[in-house]
């Protein structure tokens, strides 16, 4: 492989990695927002489900109504799924980030080795 080809491959790789890192920052921010909103919703709905246990059965709606309970359980389930998705996305971004750092370190070592070989052969 010629030196020009190698440099264009390295440039394309660096551009791809920087694009991935920018995307990871967006995913990380969205994951944190998702985790926050889902946690607030989960706590809110869990609190509403617990209200009838304290003897509160009527506020403006009947909290002990089976239809209301079913709706609250469904929304709680959806918010917990949303929380799971946010956490799994955050963990994915963390794993990809550490692998990119590892790949950049290996890339630097490989680049040094490739640049030393022509000097030693010459």
Steps between C-alpha positions, in 0.01 A plus 500: 500500500637837402548778751228715335252214518588440864455865592160517326387186685619646830322830426176320412527291815560807716201676341280197568616478861442873561151467348427207734628699799273795413206261470593342834483839669147550366396150603649553846305826546177342377557196722547718807185695415309176441624350828397811691152523348436126529614493863270792589209333322568164665514654847187703429298201383631275776392767751154514341473122523594512868245769596211255549717302744509804731120516508470770232246363256338811356665820393332624184486146359460164666856377537379152588309471172622194309509696175707773662733247663545320167580826323750598768668158485521526121653847514737387776607208282559728202702745710713214635560380144596856409738506796652169388555633148666815635731305730590247230579783255718671760687175568542441127648847453740438789616168348543651153688795646748279681550290186563813294763614749659155481487508118658847491783377723558199275478723194772724642722202571440360150568838340830531688597149395408561134686828491810339660514208253568711186765692692671177603474351149652814341 
